[in-house]
Amino acid sequence: YLSFVYAPGVHPTDRGRRVLVSLARQTAVAVENWRLYNLATEDGLTGLYVRRYVESRVREEFERAVRGGHRFCVMMIDVDDLKRVNDRFGHAAGDRLLRTVGDALRATVRGMDVAGRWGGDEFAVLLPDLDPAQGLEVAHRLLDEIRRRAFPVGDRVVTPSVSIGIAAYPDCRPADAARMVELADAALYAVKNSGSKGFVVTASPAEPAGPGS
């Protein structure tokens, strides 16, 4: 809320007062709307964007890429062993693990990238204007950054790790933005189902590349 201080001897007119009151109310409404917008788009635990916002940005980027012939990547990320950490050390440690991954994402991606918590132990990142090789570079950096963020829980140490799937437009030939996300998710679960930790890149709509490629 705003307050106004007038110079000595200056007395605003009734119309001036009404204008100032109106401006103050409009400013207060704008501030409140911005606060509500942040609550609607920000994940309360990690401070990253929520899934709904990331999905909308992926749709926008897909349409932009189709119109302009641009490249972009989508990464789907799964936190390894979150359930084990919850069961062994408690949910506070599990929450810290998720926040640690969120912090690592913020430290790794560019300002123009869109990183969000997809839900549970999954995260998603939109990487505009990057080709598959550049997307892999981001995945490498993220894996290294996350491993460096080990933290103590009692007399034990939790070393975070994640599995990553990457889909690149137009290389994986997705029909739409939703399919792009599905392909990145399929690549992610190819890693999880293989029992290895790392990342894969979808080379085609039908068959993702193998782990560690």
Residue pairs with C-beta under 8 A, 6 or more apart in sequence:
1 24
1 27
1 28
2 23
2 24
2 27
2 28
4 20
4 24
6 12
12 20
40 50
41 49
41 50
41 52
41 53
42 48
42 49
42 50
43 49
43 50
43 102
43 116
43 117
45 95
45 98
45 99
45 102
45 117
46 98
46 99
46 101
46 102
46 117
47 102
47 106
48 102
48 105
48 106
48 115
48 116
48 117
48 123
49 57
49 114
49 115
49 116
49 117
50 116
50 117
51 116
51 117
51 118
51 119
51 124
53 114
53 116
54 114
54 115
54 116
54 118
54 124
54 126
55 177
55 181
57 114
57 126
58 74
58 114
58 126
58 177
58 180
58 181
59 177
61 72
61 126
61 128
61 177
62 72
62 169
62 174
62 176
62 177
62 180
63 177
64 70
65 71
65 72
65 169
65 170
70 128
70 129
71 129
71 130
71 131
71 168
71 169
71 170
72 126
72 127
72 128
72 129
72 130
72 168
72 169
73 126
73 127
73 130
73 131
73 132
73 134
73 135
73 138
73 166
73 167
73 168
73 169
74 124
74 125
74 126
74 127
74 166
74 167
74 169
74 180
74 181
74 184
75 124
75 125
75 127
75 135
75 138
75 139
75 164
75 165
75 166
75 184
76 118
76 122
76 123
76 124
76 164
76 165
76 166
76 181
76 184
76 185
76 187
76 188
77 101
77 105
77 122
77 123
77 124
77 125
77 142
77 162
77 163
77 164
77 165
77 188
78 121
78 122
78 123
78 162
78 163
78 164
78 188
78 192
79 97
79 98
79 101
79 121
79 122
79 123
79 160
79 162
80 160
80 161
80 162
80 163
80 197
81 161
82 94
82 97
82 98
82 120
82 121
83 121
85 93
85 94
85 97
85 158
86 93
86 94
89 153
89 154
89 156
89 158
93 153
93 158
96 151
96 153
96 158
97 158
97 160
98 117
98 121
100 146
100 149
100 151
100 160
101 123
101 146
101 160
101 162
102 115
102 117
102 123
103 149
104 142
104 145
104 146
104 149
104 160
105 115
105 123
105 125
105 142
106 115
107 145
108 138
108 141
108 142
108 145
109 115
109 125
109 127
109 138
109 142
112 128
112 129
113 125
113 126
113 127
113 128
114 125
114 126
115 123
115 124
115 125
115 126
116 123
116 124
116 125
117 123
118 124
123 162
124 181
124 184
125 138
127 134
127 135
127 138
130 138
130 168
131 168
131 171
132 166
132 168
132 171
132 201
135 166
135 168
135 201
136 166
136 199
136 201
139 164
139 166
139 199
142 162
142 164
143 161
143 162
143 164
143 198
143 199
146 160
146 161
146 162
147 159
147 160
147 161
149 160
150 157
150 158
150 159
150 160
151 157
151 158
152 158
161 197
162 197
163 188
163 191
163 192
163 197
163 198
163 199
164 188
164 191
164 198
164 199
164 200
165 184
165 185
165 186
165 187
165 188
165 189
165 190
165 191
165 199
165 200
165 201
165 202
165 208
166 184
166 187
166 199
166 200
166 201
166 202
167 174
167 180
167 181
167 183
167 184
167 187
167 201
167 202
168 201
168 202
169 180
171 202
171 203
172 180
172 183
172 202
172 203
172 204
172 205
173 204
173 205
174 180
174 182
174 183
174 205
179 205
183 202
183 205
183 208
184 202
186 202
186 208
187 199
187 200
187 201
187 202
187 208
187 209
188 200
190 200
190 208
190 210
190 211
191 197
191 198
191 199
191 200
191 211
194 210
194 211
196 211
196 212
198 211
198 212
199 211
199 212
200 208
200 209
200 210
200 211
200 212
200 213
201 208
201 209
201 213
202 208
202 209
203 209
